[in-house]
Amino acid sequence: MTNGTAEAAVRPPVPHEAPEGRRWVPAPAPGSGVRPARDDGPCRWRGSADPAACGAPNVVEHRHGVTRVSWWRYCLEHGGGYWVEAGEDGVPRVMQWVLVDA
């Protein structure tokens, strides 16, 4: 899955083990400041120990800035727990893990 497409969604691992009586489920992430990637390009992530960009294919774009908005591309590993899946209507949408009662 690259470039915000959702044909075969790959999900990142859940953030941590769910507390007793709860479980992780995938859910849409509206208003998160994240959108499906709109063009081809590499992941923008740069580690502090390694200044070179990741370079993996992008999946999502994160919004940066308030008055001057820009969208930065990230791969599945560096996308902050977000991924893209096709909804029931076939439209790609940004997803995230949420905790719910078991």
C-alpha positions as CSV (number, residue, x, y, z in Angstrom):
1,M,0.0,0.0,0.0
2,T,1.5,3.3,-1.1
3,N,0.4,6.7,-2.0
4,G,-2.7,6.7,0.2
5,T,-4.3,3.8,-1.7
6,A,-6.2,1.2,0.2
7,E,-6.4,-1.9,-1.9
8,A,-4.7,-4.2,0.6
9,A,-4.5,-2.2,3.8
10,V,-1.6,-3.1,6.1
11,R,-2.1,-2.0,9.7
12,P,0.6,-1.0,12.1
13,P,0.7,-3.0,15.4
14,V,-1.5,-1.8,18.2
15,P,0.3,0.7,20.5
16,H,0.5,-1.6,23.5
17,E,-1.3,-4.4,25.2
18,A,-4.9,-3.5,26.0
19,P,-5.9,-3.2,29.7
20,E,-8.1,-5.9,31.2
21,G,-11.6,-5.6,29.9
22,R,-10.7,-3.5,26.9
23,R,-9.5,-4.3,23.3
24,W,-8.1,-2.4,20.3
25,V,-10.3,-1.9,17.2
26,P,-9.6,0.0,14.0
27,A,-11.7,3.2,13.6
28,P,-11.8,6.2,11.3
29,A,-9.7,9.2,12.3
30,P,-11.7,12.2,11.2
31,G,-10.3,15.6,12.1
32,S,-6.9,14.1,13.0
33,G,-4.9,16.4,10.7
34,V,-3.9,13.3,8.7
35,R,-5.1,12.4,5.2
36,P,-4.3,9.7,2.6
37,A,-1.1,10.5,0.7
38,R,-2.0,12.4,-2.5
39,D,1.1,11.8,-4.6
40,D,4.1,9.5,-4.9
41,G,7.1,10.4,-2.7
42,P,9.3,9.1,0.0
43,C,8.6,9.2,3.7
44,R,9.8,12.5,5.2
45,W,10.8,11.1,8.6
46,R,14.3,11.8,9.8
47,G,15.8,10.3,13.0
48,S,17.9,12.4,15.3
49,A,20.8,9.8,15.2
50,D,20.5,9.5,11.4
51,P,19.8,12.7,9.4
52,A,18.9,10.8,6.2
53,A,15.2,10.6,5.4
54,C,13.5,7.2,5.7
55,G,12.7,7.0,2.0
56,A,10.0,4.3,2.2
57,P,6.9,4.8,0.1
58,N,4.4,7.2,1.7
59,V,1.0,6.2,3.1
60,V,-0.4,9.2,4.9
61,E,0.2,12.9,5.1
62,H,0.3,14.9,8.4
63,R,-0.7,18.5,8.5
64,H,2.0,20.9,9.8
65,G,1.6,24.6,10.6
66,V,-1.3,26.9,11.4
67,T,-1.0,30.0,9.2
68,R,1.2,28.3,6.6
69,V,-0.1,24.8,6.3
70,S,2.0,22.1,4.6
71,W,1.5,18.4,4.4
72,W,4.4,16.0,5.2
73,R,4.4,12.4,3.8
74,Y,5.1,9.4,6.1
75,C,5.3,5.7,5.6
76,L,3.4,3.1,7.6
77,E,6.2,2.7,10.2
78,H,6.5,6.5,10.8
79,G,2.9,7.5,10.2
80,G,2.1,7.9,13.9
81,G,-0.2,4.9,14.1
82,Y,-2.4,5.9,11.2
83,W,-3.0,3.9,8.0
84,V,-5.4,4.0,5.1
85,E,-8.2,1.6,4.3
86,A,-11.1,1.6,1.9
87,G,-14.4,2.3,3.6
88,E,-17.6,0.4,2.7
89,D,-18.2,2.9,0.0
90,G,-14.7,2.2,-1.4
91,V,-13.3,5.7,-0.6
92,P,-9.9,5.6,1.1
93,R,-10.0,6.9,4.7
94,V,-7.5,7.4,7.4
95,M,-7.8,4.9,10.3
96,Q,-6.4,4.6,13.8
97,W,-6.5,2.2,16.7
98,V,-9.0,3.0,19.5
99,L,-9.6,1.2,22.8
100,V,-13.2,-0.1,23.4
101,D,-14.8,-2.2,26.1
102,A,-14.3,-5.9,25.4
